[in-house]
């Protein structure tokens, strides 16, 4: 009996393509040329806060920040495919990031699910408009990828909660008004059950923020020190002890869609141009590396379409999401190493050097690529998840 393989349709429906044109048309009319592709290597965020705030307000006023929200909450109930199209067109247009991206993409939709009516009325619109910025307070020095091991404490005193502890790698904490933060509120409970989810005022005396100076020269990551920080009951999201469950909701909103695929396709095209400009295109090894990068970027897009299909069918992301994180972070590392290598001796120059190629943007991106295999779950952790939960292999001793 012959094996019949059905063809796979990787296209979009007429309605989806019409939506793509709608997004492009709006970007043509509302995204100034001088705002596109800002920053060296796409990362120097701390220098662009005013631009990011303006862009966020413009997106909010046009309703784009509620694209996936229910209609009763003022949203458009966009499908996962429409959301991915929106993200992809933003990336292709070179749109800047928004200043309050963590609050908009993670906290606001979480409050719709778990927040009280007071929290929704008080925070949601301010988060979307950019009038109030939130940072994330999850990771700790000894509890990065293992949130169940966090040590920040929350105790009830005099009718409110008092928090003590330390958070680290908190993006944008130095300009944030509040933080959505996890702390252990029940030391006797099981690790996953004794955690609560707090909205902490960052301007009070019990909170200190210290910026982390990175090898890139940037300082967008921060440490947060809590020394008797006070939180009212109305700023506890959900019930005390429900923090782990709510944090899982937050992680569920971390979905890059096809935007990452568009980003890597653009970077590979720029890599090919760099190799030609530096006279390295005749090198067989360089040509092979550039071709391999193109292949990997295309495979990444296909994997993105597969994940998008699952999301469109209502399937929740599972442990196979670790494949995506492992794939793109390791791929980017190889791309940036190739880019620095084709520059020859110039590849050793620091960003900003008067003789650096393209102002050192590739060196800057190379430094960031080293971090990509660590943050949001290191490559080692992702490999363990894939081995144990996807492939079903036994745990190592």
Secondary structure, 3 states (H helix, E strand, C coil): CCCCCCCCCCCCCHHHHHHHHHHHHHHHHHCCHHHCCCCCCCCCHHHCHHHHHHHHHHHHHHCHHHCCCCHHHCCCCCCHHHHHHHHHHHHHHCCCCCCCHHHHHHHHHHHHHHCCHHHHHHHHHHHHHCCCCEEEECCECCECCCHHHCCCEEEEECCEEEEEEEEEEEECHHHCCEEEEEEECCCCCCCCCCEEEEEEECCCCCEEEEECCCCCCCCCEEEEEEEEEEECHHHEECCCCEHHHHHHHHHHCCCCCCHHHHHHHHHHHHHHHHHHHCCCCCCHHHHHHHHHHHHHHHHHHHHHHHHHHHHHCCCCCCCCHHHHHHHHHHHHHHHHHHHHHCCHHHHHCCCCCCCCHHHHHHHHHHHHHHHHCCCCCCHHHHHHHHHHHHCCCCCCC
